[in-house]
Amino acid sequence: MGADGDVIEITFTTEKVQNFDNTTKTIPIYPIINECFKNWRNKNLSGGGRIKRFVNIVIMTA
């Protein structure tokens, strides 16, 4: 989906999300209903932070 943040507006056909980098993205409602998503509300309420990084791990076998 490409959206990772707080929902700021919902209409009948779209949902507007403010990402953690303060960009906004408008996405259709259909993927929200049919795909998995993560609720970050507890992170925001606790005052914690989130670091999102990709790490490549190469496993060498003998």
PDB file with SEQRES, HELIX, SHEET and CRYST1 records, atoms N, CA, C and O in Angstrom:
SEQRES   1 A   62  MET GLY ALA ASP GLY ASP VAL ILE GLU ILE THR PHE THR          
SEQRES   2 A   62  THR GLU LYS VAL GLN ASN PHE ASP ASN THR THR LYS THR          
SEQRES   3 A   62  ILE PRO ILE TYR PRO ILE ILE ASN GLU CYS PHE LYS ASN          
SEQRES   4 A   62  TRP ARG ASN LYS ASN LEU SER GLY GLY GLY ARG ILE LYS          
SEQRES   5 A   62  ARG PHE VAL ASN ILE VAL ILE MET THR ALA                      
HELIX    1 AA1 ILE A   29  ASN A   34  1                                   6    
HELIX    2 AA2 ARG A   41  SER A   46  1                                   6    
SHEET    1 AA1 3 GLY A   5  ILE A  10  0                                        
SHEET    2 AA1 3 THR A  14  ASN A  19 -1                                        
SHEET    3 AA1 3 THR A  24  PRO A  28 -1                                        
CRYST1    1.000    1.000    1.000  90.00  90.00  90.00 P 1           1          
ATOM      1  N   MET A   1       0.819  -1.197   0.000  1.00  0.00           N  
ATOM      2  CA  MET A   1       0.000   0.000   0.000  1.00  0.00           C  
ATOM      3  C   MET A   1       0.860   1.257   0.000  1.00  0.00           C  
ATOM      4  O   MET A   1       0.491   2.250  -0.626  1.00  0.00           O  
ATOM      5  N   GLY A   2       1.982   1.235   0.679  1.00  0.00           N  
ATOM      6  CA  GLY A   2       2.830   2.409   0.712  1.00  0.00           C  
ATOM      7  C   GLY A   2       2.415   3.439   1.737  1.00  0.00           C  
ATOM      8  O   GLY A   2       2.957   4.544   1.757  1.00  0.00           O  
ATOM      9  N   ALA A   3       1.466   3.102   2.587  1.00  0.00           N  
ATOM     10  CA  ALA A   3       1.037   4.017   3.631  1.00  0.00           C  
ATOM     11  C   ALA A   3       1.487   3.464   4.968  1.00  0.00           C  
ATOM     12  O   ALA A   3       1.288   2.283   5.254  1.00  0.00           O  
ATOM     13  N   ASP A   4       2.089   4.307   5.786  1.00  0.00           N  
ATOM     14  CA  ASP A   4       2.630   3.862   7.064  1.00  0.00           C  
ATOM     15  C   ASP A   4       2.557   5.030   8.030  1.00  0.00           C  
ATOM     16  O   ASP A   4       3.537   5.757   8.196  1.00  0.00           O  
ATOM     17  N   GLY A   5       1.399   5.223   8.677  1.00  0.00           N  
ATOM     18  CA  GLY A   5       1.252   6.358   9.573  1.00  0.00           C  
ATOM     19  C   GLY A   5      -0.146   6.446  10.146  1.00  0.00           C  
ATOM     20  O   GLY A   5      -0.799   5.427  10.369  1.00  0.00           O  
ATOM     21  N   ASP A   6      -0.606   7.663  10.385  1.00  0.00           N  
ATOM     22  CA  ASP A   6      -1.902   7.911  11.013  1.00  0.00           C  
ATOM     23  C   ASP A   6      -2.960   8.231   9.964  1.00  0.00           C  
ATOM     24  O   ASP A   6      -2.709   8.981   9.021  1.00  0.00           O  
ATOM     25  N   VAL A   7      -4.150   7.652  10.140  1.00  0.00           N  
ATOM     26  CA  VAL A   7      -5.278   7.970   9.264  1.00  0.00           C  
ATOM     27  C   VAL A   7      -5.798   9.340   9.653  1.00  0.00           C  
ATOM     28  O   VAL A   7      -6.111   9.581  10.819  1.00  0.00           O  
ATOM     29  N   ILE A   8      -5.892  10.244   8.677  1.00  0.00           N  
ATOM     30  CA  ILE A   8      -6.363  11.595   8.984  1.00  0.00           C  
ATOM     31  C   ILE A   8      -7.706  11.905   8.345  1.00  0.00           C  
ATOM     32  O   ILE A   8      -8.359  12.877   8.726  1.00  0.00           O  
ATOM     33  N   GLU A   9      -8.137  11.085   7.367  1.00  0.00           N  
ATOM     34  CA  GLU A   9      -9.432  11.320   6.733  1.00  0.00           C  
ATOM     35  C   GLU A   9      -9.910  10.034   6.060  1.00  0.00           C  
ATOM     36  O   GLU A   9      -9.131   9.326   5.422  1.00  0.00           O  
ATOM     37  N   ILE A  10     -11.213   9.743   6.214  1.00  0.00           N  
ATOM     38  CA  ILE A  10     -11.813   8.587   5.558  1.00  0.00           C  
ATOM     39  C   ILE A  10     -13.061   9.061   4.822  1.00  0.00           C  
ATOM     40  O   ILE A  10     -13.908   9.748   5.394  1.00  0.00           O  
ATOM     41  N   THR A  11     -13.166   8.685   3.538  1.00  0.00           N  
ATOM     42  CA  THR A  11     -14.376   8.943   2.761  1.00  0.00           C  
ATOM     43  C   THR A  11     -14.943   7.595   2.335  1.00  0.00           C  
ATOM     44  O   THR A  11     -14.437   6.549   2.741  1.00  0.00           O  
ATOM     45  N   PHE A  12     -15.996   7.616   1.515  1.00  0.00           N  
ATOM     46  CA  PHE A  12     -16.596   6.362   1.058  1.00  0.00           C  
ATOM     47  C   PHE A  12     -15.655   5.569   0.164  1.00  0.00           C  
ATOM     48  O   PHE A  12     -15.733   4.341   0.136  1.00  0.00           O  
ATOM     49  N   THR A  13     -14.774   6.231  -0.561  1.00  0.00           N  
ATOM     50  CA  THR A  13     -13.939   5.525  -1.533  1.00  0.00           C  
ATOM     51  C   THR A  13     -12.448   5.581  -1.230  1.00  0.00           C  
ATOM     52  O   THR A  13     -11.693   4.757  -1.746  1.00  0.00           O  
ATOM     53  N   THR A  14     -12.001   6.528  -0.408  1.00  0.00           N  
ATOM     54  CA  THR A  14     -10.567   6.666  -0.154  1.00  0.00           C  
ATOM     55  C   THR A  14     -10.283   6.907   1.322  1.00  0.00           C  
ATOM     56  O   THR A  14     -11.170   7.221   2.116  1.00  0.00           O  
ATOM     57  N   GLU A  15      -9.021   6.748   1.646  1.00  0.00           N  
ATOM     58  CA  GLU A  15      -8.532   7.007   2.998  1.00  0.00           C  
ATOM     59  C   GLU A  15      -7.233   7.797   2.864  1.00  0.00           C  
ATOM     60  O   GLU A  15      -6.367   7.439   2.065  1.00  0.00           O  
ATOM     61  N   LYS A  16      -7.094   8.863   3.640  1.00  0.00           N  
ATOM     62  CA  LYS A  16      -5.876   9.672   3.594  1.00  0.00           C  
ATOM     63  C   LYS A  16      -5.046   9.371   4.832  1.00  0.00           C  
ATOM     64  O   LYS A  16      -5.537   9.442   5.959  1.00  0.00           O  
ATOM     65  N   VAL A  17      -3.765   9.030   4.603  1.00  0.00           N  
ATOM     66  CA  VAL A  17      -2.855   8.643   5.678  1.00  0.00           C  
ATOM     67  C   VAL A  17      -1.684   9.612   5.707  1.00  0.00           C  
ATOM     68  O   VAL A  17      -1.090   9.915   4.672  1.00  0.00           O  
ATOM     69  N   GLN A  18      -1.357  10.097   6.908  1.00  0.00           N  
ATOM     70  CA  GLN A  18      -0.155  10.918   7.079  1.00  0.00           C  
ATOM     71  C   GLN A  18       0.946   9.996   7.565  1.00  0.00           C  
ATOM     72  O   GLN A  18       0.881   9.450   8.667  1.00  0.00           O  
ATOM     73  N   ASN A  19       1.967   9.829   6.719  1.00  0.00           N  
ATOM     74  CA  ASN A  19       3.082   8.940   7.035  1.00  0.00           C  
ATOM     75  C   ASN A  19       3.943   9.537   8.138  1.00  0.00           C  
ATOM     76  O   ASN A  19       3.821  10.717   8.467  1.00  0.00           O  
ATOM     77  N   PHE A  20       4.815   8.708   8.707  1.00  0.00           N  
ATOM     78  CA  PHE A  20       5.663   9.168   9.803  1.00  0.00           C  
ATOM     79  C   PHE A  20       6.693  10.201   9.363  1.00  0.00           C  
ATOM     80  O   PHE A  20       7.254  10.910  10.199  1.00  0.00           O  
ATOM     81  N   ASP A  21       6.950  10.295   8.045  1.00  0.00           N  
ATOM     82  CA  ASP A  21       7.847  11.342   7.540  1.00  0.00           C  
ATOM     83  C   ASP A  21       7.071  12.592   7.115  1.00  0.00           C  
ATOM     84  O   ASP A  21       7.599  13.432   6.386  1.00  0.00           O  
ATOM     85  N   ASN A  22       5.812  12.718   7.572  1.00  0.00           N  
ATOM     86  CA  ASN A  22       4.913  13.860   7.345  1.00  0.00           C  
ATOM     87  C   ASN A  22       4.463  14.026   5.902  1.00  0.00           C  
ATOM     88  O   ASN A  22       3.968  15.095   5.542  1.00  0.00           O  
ATOM     89  N   THR A  23       4.616  13.007   5.063  1.00  0.00           N  
ATOM     90  CA  THR A  23       4.005  13.032   3.746  1.00  0.00           C  
ATOM     91  C   THR A  23       2.612  12.425   3.859  1.00  0.00           C  
ATOM     92  O   THR A  23       2.347  11.649   4.778  1.00  0.00           O  
ATOM     93  N   THR A  24       1.724  12.771   2.937  1.00  0.00           N  
ATOM     94  CA  THR A  24       0.384  12.192   2.957  1.00  0.00           C  
ATOM     95  C   THR A  24       0.178  11.336   1.720  1.00  0.00           C  
ATOM     96  O   THR A  24       0.723  11.608   0.650  1.00  0.00           O  
ATOM     97  N   LYS A  25      -0.621  10.300   1.896  1.00  0.00           N  
ATOM     98  CA  LYS A  25      -0.929   9.395   0.795  1.00  0.00           C  
ATOM     99  C   LYS A  25      -2.415   9.081   0.838  1.00  0.00           C  
ATOM    100  O   LYS A  25      -2.962   8.782   1.900  1.00  0.00           O  
ATOM    101  N   THR A  26      -3.064   9.149  -0.308  1.00  0.00           N  
ATOM    102  CA  THR A  26      -4.469   8.796  -0.419  1.00  0.00           C  
ATOM    103  C   THR A  26      -4.554   7.427  -1.075  1.00  0.00           C  
ATOM    104  O   THR A  26      -4.011   7.209  -2.158  1.00  0.00           O  
ATOM    105  N   ILE A  27      -5.242   6.507  -0.407  1.00  0.00           N  
ATOM    106  CA  ILE A  27      -5.346   5.148  -0.915  1.00  0.00           C  
ATOM    107  C   ILE A  27      -6.813   4.748  -0.970  1.00  0.00           C  
ATOM    108  O   ILE A  27      -7.618   5.251  -0.186  1.00  0.00           O  
ATOM    109  N   PRO A  28      -7.177   3.845  -1.888  1.00  0.00           N  
ATOM    110  CA  PRO A  28      -8.569   3.380  -1.949  1.00  0.00           C  
ATOM    111  C   PRO A  28      -8.909   2.513  -0.738  1.00  0.00           C  
ATOM    112  O   PRO A  28      -8.020   1.937  -0.111  1.00  0.00           O  
ATOM    113  N   ILE A  29     -10.178   2.424  -0.419  1.00  0.00           N  
ATOM    114  CA  ILE A  29     -10.637   1.650   0.735  1.00  0.00           C  
ATOM    115  C   ILE A  29     -10.489   0.148   0.502  1.00  0.00           C  
ATOM    116  O   ILE A  29     -10.229  -0.595   1.449  1.00  0.00           O  
ATOM    117  N   TYR A  30     -10.648  -0.312  -0.733  1.00  0.00           N  
ATOM    118  CA  TYR A  30     -10.643  -1.746  -1.020  1.00  0.00           C  
ATOM    119  C   TYR A  30      -9.420  -2.487  -0.466  1.00  0.00           C  
ATOM    120  O   TYR A  30      -9.603  -3.529   0.164  1.00  0.00           O  
ATOM    121  N   PRO A  31      -8.171  -2.005  -0.665  1.00  0.00           N  
ATOM    122  CA  PRO A  31      -7.025  -2.732  -0.091  1.00  0.00           C  
ATOM    123  C   PRO A  31      -7.036  -2.768   1.441  1.00  0.00           C  
ATOM    124  O   PRO A  31      -6.526  -3.720   2.033  1.00  0.00           O  
ATOM    125  N   ILE A  32      -7.599  -1.764   2.083  1.00  0.00           N  
ATOM    126  CA  ILE A  32      -7.658  -1.737   3.556  1.00  0.00           C  
ATOM    127  C   ILE A  32      -8.526  -2.895   4.050  1.00  0.00           C  
ATOM    128  O   ILE A  32      -8.231  -3.508   5.076  1.00  0.00           O  
ATOM    129  N   ILE A  33      -9.580  -3.184   3.324  1.00  0.00           N  
ATOM    130  CA  ILE A  33     -10.499  -4.247   3.738  1.00  0.00           C  
ATOM    131  C   ILE A  33      -9.895  -5.622   3.479  1.00  0.00           C  
ATOM    132  O   ILE A  33     -10.120  -6.549   4.257  1.00  0.00           O  
ATOM    133  N   ASN A  34      -9.135  -5.768   2.401  1.00  0.00           N  
ATOM    134  CA  ASN A  34      -8.671  -7.081   1.973  1.00  0.00           C  
ATOM    135  C   ASN A  34      -7.225  -7.409   2.316  1.00  0.00           C  
ATOM    136  O   ASN A  34      -6.787  -8.527   2.045  1.00  0.00           O  
ATOM    137  N   GLU A  35      -6.470  -6.498   2.893  1.00  0.00           N  
ATOM    138  CA  GLU A  35      -5.071  -6.760   3.229  1.00  0.00           C  
ATOM    139  C   GLU A  35      -4.849  -6.581   4.724  1.00  0.00           C  
ATOM    140  O   GLU A  35      -5.676  -5.988   5.417  1.00  0.00           O  
ATOM    141  N   CYS A  36      -3.728  -7.099   5.216  1.00  0.00           N  
ATOM    142  CA  CYS A  36      -3.360  -6.936   6.610  1.00  0.00           C  
ATOM    143  C   CYS A  36      -2.739  -5.558   6.815  1.00  0.00           C  
ATOM    144  O   CYS A  36      -2.114  -5.007   5.909  1.00  0.00           O  
ATOM    145  N   PHE A  37      -2.915  -5.017   7.994  1.00  0.00           N  
ATOM    146  CA  PHE A  37      -2.268  -3.762   8.338  1.00  0.00           C  
ATOM    147  C   PHE A  37      -1.924  -3.784   9.807  1.00  0.00           C  
ATOM    148  O   PHE A  37      -2.475  -4.580  10.567  1.00  0.00           O  
ATOM    149  N   LYS A  38      -1.012  -2.910  10.215  1.00  0.00           N  
ATOM    150  CA  LYS A  38      -0.544  -2.859  11.589  1.00  0.00           C  
ATOM    151  C   LYS A  38      -1.041  -1.576  12.244  1.00  0.00           C  
ATOM    152  O   LYS A  38      -0.960  -0.499  11.653  1.00  0.00           O  
ATOM    153  N   ASN A  39      -1.551  -1.693  13.459  1.00  0.00           N  
ATOM    154  CA  ASN A  39      -2.054  -0.550  14.201  1.00  0.00           C  
ATOM    155  C   ASN A  39      -0.928  -0.025  15.107  1.00  0.00           C  
ATOM    156  O   ASN A  39      -0.504  -0.703  16.043  1.00  0.00           O  
ATOM    157  N   TRP A  40      -0.451   1.193  14.812  1.00  0.00           N  
ATOM    158  CA  TRP A  40       0.663   1.780  15.571  1.00  0.00           C  
ATOM    159  C   TRP A  40       0.172   2.704  16.694  1.00  0.00           C  
ATOM    160  O   TRP A  40       0.970   3.461  17.247  1.00  0.00           O  
ATOM    161  N   ARG A  41      -1.108   2.663  17.041  1.00  0.00           N  
ATOM    162  CA  ARG A  41      -1.663   3.585  18.036  1.00  0.00           C  
ATOM    163  C   ARG A  41      -0.956   3.467  19.389  1.00  0.00           C  
ATOM    164  O   ARG A  41      -0.664   4.486  20.015  1.00  0.00           O  
ATOM    165  N   ASN A  42      -0.677   2.253  19.849  1.00  0.00           N  
ATOM    166  CA  ASN A  42      -0.014   2.077  21.148  1.00  0.00           C  
ATOM    167  C   ASN A  42       1.377   2.694  21.158  1.00  0.00           C  
ATOM    168  O   ASN A  42       1.815   3.207  22.187  1.00  0.00           O  
ATOM    169  N   LYS A  43       2.078   2.652  20.031  1.00  0.00           N  
ATOM    170  CA  LYS A  43       3.398   3.281  19.937  1.00  0.00           C  
ATOM    171  C   LYS A  43       3.278   4.784  20.156  1.00  0.00           C  
ATOM    172  O   LYS A  43       4.077   5.383  20.876  1.00  0.00           O  
ATOM    173  N   ASN A  44       2.286   5.380  19.536  1.00  0.00           N  
ATOM    174  CA  ASN A  44       2.090   6.824  19.681  1.00  0.00           C  
ATOM    175  C   ASN A  44       1.666   7.197  21.100  1.00  0.00           C  
ATOM    176  O   ASN A  44       2.120   8.210  21.633  1.00  0.00           O  
ATOM    177  N   LEU A  45       0.808   6.397  21.711  1.00  0.00           N  
ATOM    178  CA  LEU A  45       0.333   6.697  23.064  1.00  0.00           C  
ATOM    179  C   LEU A  45       1.438   6.547  24.103  1.00  0.00           C  
ATOM    180  O   LEU A  45       1.457   7.277  25.094  1.00  0.00           O  
ATOM    181  N   SER A  46       2.356   5.611  23.889  1.00  0.00           N  
ATOM    182  CA  SER A  46       3.404   5.384  24.874  1.00  0.00           C  
ATOM    183  C   SER A  46       4.550   6.383  24.745  1.00  0.00           C  
ATOM    184  O   SER A  46       5.405   6.464  25.627  1.00  0.00           O  
ATOM    185  N   GLY A  47       4.571   7.144  23.648  1.00  0.00           N  
ATOM    186  CA  GLY A  47       5.651   8.107  23.449  1.00  0.00           C  
ATOM    187  C   GLY A  47       6.909   7.473  22.900  1.00  0.00           C  
ATOM    188  O   GLY A  47       7.953   8.121  22.818  1.00  0.00           O  
ATOM    189  N   GLY A  48       6.815   6.201  22.521  1.00  0.00           N  
ATOM    190  CA  GLY A  48       7.974   5.492  21.979  1.00  0.00           C  
ATOM    191  C   GLY A  48       8.238   5.873  20.537  1.00  0.00           C  
ATOM    192  O   GLY A  48       7.445   6.560  19.893  1.00  0.00           O  
ATOM    193  N   GLY A  49       9.348   5.419  20.062  1.00  0.00           N  
ATOM    194  CA  GLY A  49       9.711   5.685  18.674  1.00  0.00           C  
ATOM    195  C   GLY A  49       9.798   4.405  17.889  1.00  0.00           C  
ATOM    196  O   GLY A  49       9.690   3.311  18.443  1.00  0.00           O  
ATOM    197  N   ARG A  50       9.995   4.544  16.602  1.00  0.00           N  
ATOM    198  CA  ARG A  50      10.119   3.383  15.750  1.00  0.00           C  
ATOM    199  C   ARG A  50      11.214   3.647  14.742  1.00  0.00           C  
ATOM    200  O   ARG A  50      11.252   4.702  14.109  1.00  0.00           O  
ATOM    201  N   ILE A  51      12.097   2.689  14.599  1.00  0.00           N  
ATOM    202  CA  ILE A  51      13.165   2.785  13.618  1.00  0.00           C  
ATOM    203  C   ILE A  51      12.900   1.716  12.571  1.00  0.00           C  
ATOM    204  O   ILE A  51      12.767   0.536  12.897  1.00  0.00           O  
ATOM    205  N   LYS A  52      12.826   2.129  11.329  1.00  0.00           N  
ATOM    206  CA  LYS A  52      12.544   1.190  10.253  1.00  0.00           C  
ATOM    207  C   LYS A  52      13.761   1.118   9.350  1.00  0.00           C  
ATOM    208  O   LYS A  52      14.069   2.073   8.637  1.00  0.00           O  
ATOM    209  N   ARG A  53      14.455  -0.015   9.379  1.00  0.00           N  
ATOM    210  CA  ARG A  53      15.661  -0.213   8.586  1.00  0.00           C  
ATOM    211  C   ARG A  53      15.610  -1.596   7.949  1.00  0.00           C  
ATOM    212  O   ARG A  53      15.013  -2.521   8.498  1.00  0.00           O  
ATOM    213  N   PHE A  54      16.235  -1.725   6.800  1.00  0.00           N  
ATOM    214  CA  PHE A  54      16.386  -3.014   6.148  1.00  0.00           C  
ATOM    215  C   PHE A  54      17.813  -3.486   6.381  1.00  0.00           C  
ATOM    216  O   PHE A  54      18.761  -2.719   6.206  1.00  0.00           O  
ATOM    217  N   VAL A  55      17.966  -4.731   6.769  1.00  0.00           N  
ATOM    218  CA  VAL A  55      19.278  -5.294   7.019  1.00  0.00           C  
ATOM    219  C   VAL A  55      19.419  -6.567   6.188  1.00  0.00           C  
ATOM    220  O   VAL A  55      18.621  -7.495   6.314  1.00  0.00           O  
ATOM    221  N   ASN A  56      20.429  -6.595   5.352  1.00  0.00           N  
ATOM    222  CA  ASN A  56      20.703  -7.810   4.574  1.00  0.00           C  
ATOM    223  C   ASN A  56      21.666  -8.683   5.362  1.00  0.00           C  
ATOM    224  O   ASN A  56      22.715  -8.220   5.811  1.00  0.00           O  
ATOM    225  N   ILE A  57      21.303  -9.953   5.528  1.00  0.00           N  
ATOM    226  CA  ILE A  57      22.151 -10.901   6.244  1.00  0.00           C  
ATOM    227  C   ILE A  57      22.541 -12.006   5.265  1.00  0.00           C  
ATOM    228  O   ILE A  57      21.681 -12.672   4.689  1.00  0.00           O  
ATOM    229  N   VAL A  58      23.836 -12.190   5.086  1.00  0.00           N  
ATOM    230  CA  VAL A  58      24.348 -13.224   4.191  1.00  0.00           C  
ATOM    231  C   VAL A  58      24.840 -14.381   5.056  1.00  0.00           C  
ATOM    232  O   VAL A  58      25.686 -14.200   5.932  1.00  0.00           O  
ATOM    233  N   ILE A  59      24.307 -15.554   4.804  1.00  0.00           N  
ATOM    234  CA  ILE A  59      24.707 -16.735   5.571  1.00  0.00           C  
ATOM    235  C   ILE A  59      25.610 -17.581   4.684  1.00  0.00           C  
ATOM    236  O   ILE A  59      25.217 -18.019   3.602  1.00  0.00           O  
ATOM    237  N   MET A  60      26.816 -17.798   5.164  1.00  0.00           N  
ATOM    238  CA  MET A  60      27.809 -18.592   4.433  1.00  0.00           C  
ATOM    239  C   MET A  60      27.786 -20.007   4.987  1.00  0.00           C  
ATOM    240  O   MET A  60      27.889 -20.198   6.199  1.00  0.00           O  
ATOM    241  N   THR A  61      27.654 -20.987   4.126  1.00  0.00           N  
ATOM    242  CA  THR A  61      27.703 -22.372   4.578  1.00  0.00           C  
ATOM    243  C   THR A  61      28.997 -23.011   4.089  1.00  0.00           C  
ATOM    244  O   THR A  61      29.500 -22.684   3.014  1.00  0.00           O  
ATOM    245  N   ALA A  62      29.520 -23.919   4.889  1.00  0.00           N  
ATOM    246  CA  ALA A  62      30.798 -24.553   4.552  1.00  0.00           C  
ATOM    247  C   ALA A  62      30.604 -25.778   3.705  1.00  0.00           C  
ATOM    248  O   ALA A  62      31.578 -26.432   3.332  1.00  0.00           O  
TER     249      ALA A  62                                                      
END                                                                             
